[in-house]
Amino acid sequence: MKNPWVKKNPFLSMWLSGANAVIGSARGRATAQAKRQASTLWTAALTPAKPKKRRSKR
């Protein structure tokens, strides 16, 4: 008698393939956003602060 647990299931395969695509896309977007934020943080930390403008007295 064949074991039903090892039989291929095309619907489960399609569902897992779709889920893997969605997770991969979300992971890529999250990684890209994290890299953008890290570069912004380092750019702000390494550039000197702009001098504040003084108000002229009348």
Legacy VTK file of the C-alpha trace (Angstrom):
# vtk DataFile Version 3.0
C-alpha trace
ASCII
DATASET POLYDATA
POINTS 58 float
0.000 0.000 0.000
1.307 3.439 -0.946
1.852 6.048 1.728
-0.576 8.979 1.052
1.688 11.445 2.901
4.442 11.239 0.289
2.139 11.577 -2.705
2.622 14.790 -4.713
-0.094 17.396 -4.283
-0.217 19.925 -7.160
-2.473 22.354 -5.282
-0.188 22.448 -2.252
2.774 22.884 -4.585
1.138 25.864 -6.328
0.133 27.399 -3.006
3.643 27.071 -1.576
5.167 28.462 -4.772
2.923 31.521 -4.605
3.577 32.012 -0.903
7.317 31.755 -1.520
7.092 34.421 -4.230
5.169 36.792 -1.953
7.552 36.259 0.972
10.564 36.743 -1.295
9.164 39.980 -2.668
8.398 41.310 0.820
11.879 40.333 1.994
13.452 42.158 -0.937
11.443 45.302 -0.278
12.284 45.231 3.443
15.981 44.746 2.715
16.009 47.634 0.235
14.248 49.923 2.709
16.684 48.980 5.483
19.634 49.760 3.215
18.123 53.149 2.310
17.590 54.016 5.967
21.111 52.911 6.886
22.657 55.058 4.158
20.565 58.049 5.262
21.648 57.528 8.867
25.347 57.349 7.944
25.092 60.330 5.620
23.498 62.423 8.369
26.042 61.250 10.948
29.108 61.946 8.809
28.174 65.333 7.372
28.747 68.414 9.514
25.713 70.196 10.884
24.603 73.276 8.994
25.253 76.519 10.885
22.142 78.136 12.248
21.139 81.422 10.680
21.298 84.371 13.008
18.432 86.781 13.097
19.382 90.326 12.380
18.382 92.923 14.963
16.441 95.917 13.721
LINES 1 59
58 0 1 2 3 4 5 6 7 8 9 10 11 12 13 14 15 16 17 18 19 20 21 22 23 24 25 26 27 28 29 30 31 32 33 34 35 36 37 38 39 40 41 42 43 44 45 46 47 48 49 50 51 52 53 54 55 56 57
